[in-house]
Amino acid sequence: MAINLLTTTQEKLNFEPLKKIDPNSQDNEELIKGNAQALQQASLVTALAGIYNLSRSEEGLITISGESSSTNWLSILFGDNSNEVAKNIASYCGTDEEAAKAMTNKSAEEAIKIIRENISTITVKELRNFISSQRDFILPYIPAALKLGKLLDDNTMDDQTNKMEGPLSSLLHKIEKGFSGSDTAKEAERKAKNF
């Protein structure tokens, strides 16, 4: 499954083109509060970051690949933090929390639909690898003001070095992936305890 889930979802939803976040300022001056584009981008990257986080567990992969036709993906993806996520999106975009929730749910629903349409012949491990491969597509578009790293307990979401691009940055990201494998730090810690 060789697709860029971020751009595929953005195109299917007819969202405005995405704007990369400057690693130094952790924002993009073109994403103006009150602008539909800011809400679209913030909601889409939030939904995909939540899907990425959900895919770290077996239960999450079952939810992603399952038959659920939920309209409240925000709660599934962020649990107890879903209201804070909506609040952060609303604050960043200059809109209300209900609009943020609706747009994030819409984005997640479409992304899940795209995943399900493309996974008919892959294993759970391949699904996890596919979703993991999407991380590098998502990170350059996440404004730090959304505080997703804190809410997902994954500081790499907010870390500016993960948003940098170029030949040297790409090489360092590949080395980082080689050392980390597909396990997150929490999974590695859990496995070490069970050993």
Salt bridges, closest charged atoms under 4 A:
GLU30 OE1 - LYS19 NZ 2.85
GLU58 OE2 - ARG128 NH2 3.33
GLU98 OE2 - LYS101 NZ 3.82
ASP136 OD1 - ARG135 NH1 3.53
ASP136 OD2 - LYS177 NZ 2.46
ASP153 OD2 - LYS186 NZ 2.88
GLU165 OE1 - LYS20 NZ 2.72
GLU176 OE1 - HIS173 ND1 3.57
ASP183 OD2 - LYS191 NZ 3.25
GLU189 OE2 - LYS193 NZ 3.44
